[in-house]
Amino acid sequence: MPHQEKILRRETLSRGRVFTHERWQVRLENGGTAEREMILHPGGVGIVAIDEQGRLLMVRQYRSGAGAETLEIPAGKRDPGETPEQCGRRELEEECGLIAGRLEPLTVLYPTPAYCSEKIWVFAARELTPGTCHPDEDEFLTTEWVPWEEALRMVLDGQIEDAKTQIAILKYEALRRKGEPHEEI
């Protein structure tokens, strides 16, 4: 039988621009109860975009939660009513000025499932063409193309600490070694 909890009561502690903070009372499988503090998040998308020279498109920006500049794959939060694919296309053009002819699903992940509902869909972008870069007004970033082997080494050496980027690179590499995705790097 799968492990599960039943939500008995929900209380909104705060509502922000991006997420809602709630306190839940849950029924445990042994009949007892417990409190859970949860962050409800609309989810987001990450994009693995590789050019003809075998370079991975990455974004460098300051992240307040890390207190430092990070190097990540292009990514962003889903807008209300937006599908993961629509979000991926929008974020790739907004942040990097590129349009994907195709987006292929790579994986789905929960970065912090103990207390947050955020779900991240990761896609491989194919058939890239130039678009118009127009980041959000509070978004300051630079894009850079990193040779694939260097990006992989940076993950393995601990230089890339962003979880979605690590997972995306390692998943893509594992599929590449199996002969998928079919585009060579």
N, C-alpha and C positions, 0 to 999 in steps of 0.2 A: 504494500500500500504506500502511495507517495506521501511524503511529509507535507503538511500544509497547516496554515493558520486561518482562522475565520475572523474577519474584522467585525467587532461588536459596536465600536463607536469611533467616530472621526471628529477631530476638532482642528479647525484652521488656526494656526498660530500667527502666520503672516502670509501675505500675498505680495509678490514682487513682480518686476517686469518680466523676468524669465521663469521663475518657479514659485511654487507654493510650498510652505512648510506646514506640515500637519503632525498632530499627535494621534496615534491610533491606540485603541485598546483592542487586543486580540485574544481569541480563545486558542489555547495551545492544544496539541494533540493529546496531552495527558489530562485535559479538562481544566487546567489552571488558566489564569489570565496573565498578560504581560502588556507593558506599554512599548510602543515603537514610535520613534520620531522619524518621519519620512519627508523627503524632498520629492515633490512631484514635478517632473521635467518633461517638456514636449518631445525630447529626443533630438538626435542630430544625424549628420551624415559626414563621412570622411571619404576622400577621393584619392585613389592611386592613379596618377597620370604619369606615363612614361613616354618620352619622346623617341624619335628615330635614332638618336645616338645612345639610347639605353640609359637616359638620365631620369631620375625621379623628381617631379615637381614638389618643392617643399616651401613652406611659409615660415618666416621668422617673425615672432611678435612677442611682446611682453605679456605674461600671464600673471594676474594678480594672485591667484591661488598658489602658484609656485614661487611667487616673489622673484621671478627671473624671466629672461627671454628664453623662449623655447623654439625648437625646430620641429615642425609637424607637417603632416600631409594637410592639404587644404581641407577645411571642415567648417561646419556651422550648424546652428540650431534650426530646427524645423519651424516654419511659420504655421499658424492655425490653418487647418484644412489642406496643408501641403503634403504630398506624398514624399517618401524618402527620395525617389528619383528626381522629382521636381526640385527638391531642396538641394540635391547634389549638383544638378545643372546650374541652379541659381548661384550657389556658393562658388563653384569653379569659375564662373564668369565674373562675379562680383570681386572676388579676392585676387584672381589671377589673369583675368582677361582672356579666358579660353572657353570655347564651346566644344562639348563632347558630342560627336555623332552618335555614339553608343555608350551606355553605361551598363556594365555587367556586374551583377552582385558577387561580392567576394565573401563577406561574412556579416554577421550581426553580433553585437556584444553589449553586455551590461557592464559599464566600467566600475560601478560601486553598488551592487544589488542589495547590500545589507541595509542601506538607508536611502537609496535614491532610485527612482523609477526610470532614469535616463537610459535610453536604448540608442545605440549608434549603428547605423547601417553603413557598411563600407563597400564602395563600388570601384571597379577599374574603369577608367575613362579611356575610350577608344576614339579614333578618327578626330583628333584635336584640330580645331581651326581657330584663328584669332577672333576674339570678341572685344568687348569693352570692359575694362577694369573699372569698377566703381565701388570700393569698399564702403562700409557704413561710416558715418561721420565720426564715430568714436573708435574706429578700428585703424590702427597704424601697423602696417606690416610690410615686409619685403618678401619677394618671391626669389627662389633660387633653384637652379637645376643641379642636382647632386648625382654623380655617377652611381648607378645601381649598386655596384659592389661596395662603394664607400658608404652608402646609406645602410646597407646590411651590416657592414663592419661597425658603424656607429651604434646600431642597436645592440650588437653582441658585446661591444666594449662599454656599454652603459652611457654613451654620450647622448643618446636620445632617450629621454625619460617619459615622454608622453605615451600613455598606454595604448591609445587607439592607433598611433603611428607605429609602435612596436608590433602590435598584432597585425596590422595591415601589411607591413613589410615582411614579417615572418610567414604569414599566410600566403602572400603572393609568391614568395620564394619557394615555399613547399609545393604549391601548385605548379610553379614553373619547372621544378625538378621532376614532377610527374608528367610533364608535357602539356600542362594547362597553366595558364591561358596560352593559347597557341602563338601569340606574338612573341618573338624572341627579344631578349634584352641583350 
